[in-house]
Amino acid sequence: MKIILQKVSHALVANNEMYNEINDGYCLLVGVSKTSTEEDARVLARKIANARVFEDKDGKINLSIKEVGGEILSVSQFTLYASTAKGNRPSFTGAASGEDARVLYRVFNEALRAEDLVVKEGFFGEHMDVKLTNSGPITIIYEAEGGKIV
């Protein structure tokens, strides 16, 4: 399982009918591979909930999203497991099936909520527009395999 964390001052996701929006927090792009597990989802949620990427009163990056009361916009993105080794069109054979990915995406979001975080979601399996203002800029890639951060 792979997560792209972007610290944001504002982020929103929209399709033709609905949207979700946050201020001050993380926009997470969530990729699920064929080998991802529920333990991967839980370990990543704990890691992200406790990541210290917000500034303290002295301007040092030292506070977690929980400590600053930030929100999360979680967006499923199977393209994180694209392979471009052969040809010019990406292959997505490393990504989990839609149903398997949906289950682990939900497990991940619920694990974040269990950390007392506000989590808003994108639209699973649908085309959507994601708009964000990256703050810092801070972008971090997290990945877990076999229940461990790699």
N, C-alpha and C positions, 0 to 999 in steps of 0.2 A: 504494500500500500504506500502511495506516495502523496505527499501534501505540499503544495506551494503556498506558503504563508506570506501575505503581503500586509504590512501594517498600514492602515488607512485612516484618513481623517473623514472619509465619506466613501460609501460604496452602495451600488444598487444593482439589482438584476431585474430584467423585465422581459416579458414576452408580449404578445398582442393584447392580452387581457389583464394581466396581473403583474405585481412587482413586490419585491421586498427591498428594504433599505436600512442601512445602519450608518451611524456616525462613530468615529473614534473606536477602532478595534482592529479586527482582522478580516480580510477577505481570504478565504481558504479555497483553493482549487484542489479537489479531492479525486485522486485516481486510484482505481482498484484493479489489481492484476489477477490473473488466474490463480495465483498461489497465495493471495491475501487471505488472512484469517480474522476472526473476531478479536483475537488477542492483539493482532497488529493494530486494529482499529482502537482498542482500548489503550494500548501503550502510547499510540500517537496522540490520542486525546489528552492523556495525562501530561505528556511532554509539552504540548502546545498550551495547555491551561497554565502551566507553570513556567513557560518560557519568559525570560526577563528581557523584554525589548522596548519597554516604555521608560521615559526619562523620569528620574526622581527630582527632588527640589533643587539638586545641584547640577542638573542637566546630564547626569550619567545614566546610561541605559542599564536600569537596575530593577525595574518593576514589572510584574506580570499583568496580564489583562484582568485578572481577578482583582488585583490591588488598585487598578485605575477605574474599575467598573465599566470596562469596554464591552462591546458586542461583537458577535461573529456572524458573517455572511458566508455560508458554506455552499459551494457550488460543485456539483459532480462534474468531472471532466475526464472521460475515458481516453482522451487524446494524450494524456500524460504518459500512456504506455504505447505510443506510436513508435514503430521501428522504421527507420529510413535507410537501412543498410543496403537495400537492393532497389534500384529504380528511383523514380522521382515521386511516386505516389506513396504516401505512408501506409504501412500495414498496421492493423490494430489487433493482431493475433495474440499479443501478450495481455490484452485487457480482458477482464472478467466478462462473462456473459451479462446481459442486462439485468436479469433477475438476481444473480449472485451479487453483482455490484450494488443493486438497490438495497439488498439486505445489509451489506457491510457499510454502505453509506449511512443507513439509518442507525446501525449500531454505533458508528463513529459519532454521529450527531447526538445521540442519546448519552453517550459517554461524556461528551462535552457538557451537556445539560446537567449530568450528575455531578459535575465540578462546579455547579451553581453559576453557569454562564448562560447568557441570552444568546440563542442560536436561531438565526433565520436562514431559510434554505432557498436555493435556486430551484429550478424546475427539472426534475430528473427526466432524462431521455428526451428533452425538448430543445428546440433551438431557442436561444435566449441572447439578450444583449447584457453584457456585464460592464458596468462603468465604475471606475474607482479613482480616487486620488491617493496615490501611494505616499505615505508620510515618512520622511526620513531622507531618502527612500530606504525602506527596509524590506527585503525579500529574502526568505529563507526556505530552503528545501529540506523537508523531513521525509524519511523513508523507514519503513519497518518491514522486516522479514522474519518469519519464525518467532514472532512475539517479541522481537528485540529491535531497537533503533539501530540502523546501519549507517 
